[in-house]
Amino acid sequence: MKVSADQITVRNGDQVIAEVAKAFALGDHVIDFSAVRHVDSTALAVILAAKRVLKSDKTLELQHPPAQLNSLIAAYGVQSLFS
């Protein structure tokens, strides 16, 4: 599913989580960040919530993550969750 927002912050995190949950319920396990231009740590919370929803035999795919998101993943030391 393509994130429709151009940013993921504390202001719209719940909305993005709801979009992701709806897509996952329909079997889409891809989060496409191509429209996202700015994130804060809320984006990491969105991804972690998505990973909790998935069954262990499903893989979460992140497409076009913004550089800020990659930096947050490194800063929080959670790279192993996305290998």
C-alpha positions in Angstrom: 0.0 0.0 0.0 1.2 3.4 -0.8 1.2 5.8 2.1 -1.0 8.7 1.0 0.4 11.3 3.3 3.5 13.3 2.4 4.7 13.2 6.0 4.4 10.8 8.9 4.5 12.6 12.2 2.8 12.5 15.6 0.0 14.5 14.0 -1.1 11.8 11.5 0.5 8.6 12.9 -2.8 7.1 13.9 -4.3 7.7 10.5 -1.3 6.1 8.8 -1.5 3.1 11.1 -5.2 2.7 10.3 -4.3 2.8 6.5 -1.6 0.1 7.0 -3.9 -2.1 9.1 -6.6 -1.9 6.4 -4.2 -2.8 3.6 -2.8 -5.7 5.7 -6.3 -7.0 6.3 -6.6 -7.2 2.5 -3.4 -9.1 2.1 -1.0 -6.2 1.1 2.2 -6.5 3.1 4.1 -3.7 1.4 4.5 -0.2 2.7 5.4 2.2 -0.1 6.9 5.5 1.2 7.4 7.0 -2.3 5.1 10.0 -1.5 6.5 10.6 1.9 8.9 13.5 2.2 9.2 13.9 6.0 9.1 11.6 8.9 9.7 11.7 12.6 9.9 8.7 15.0 6.2 8.1 14.5 7.1 6.5 11.2 9.1 3.9 13.1 6.1 3.3 15.4 4.0 2.8 12.3 6.3 0.1 10.9 6.7 -1.6 14.3 2.9 -1.7 14.6 2.7 -3.3 11.2 5.3 -5.9 12.1 3.2 -6.8 15.1 0.1 -7.4 13.0 1.9 -9.8 10.6 2.0 -13.5 11.2 5.5 -14.9 11.6 5.3 -16.5 8.1 4.7 -13.1 6.4 7.3 -10.6 5.4 6.9 -6.8 5.6 8.4 -5.1 2.6 9.4 -1.4 2.9 9.6 0.4 -0.5 11.2 3.8 -1.1 11.9 4.6 2.6 12.9 8.2 3.0 16.5 8.8 4.2 15.2 10.1 7.5 13.5 6.8 8.2 16.7 4.9 7.5 18.5 7.2 9.9 15.9 6.6 12.6 16.2 2.9 12.2 20.0 3.2 12.7 19.7 5.7 15.6 17.3 3.4 17.5 19.5 0.4 16.7 16.6 -1.7 15.2 18.2 -2.6 11.9 17.9 -6.3 12.7 14.1 -6.0 12.7 14.3 -5.1 9.0 16.8 -7.6 7.6 
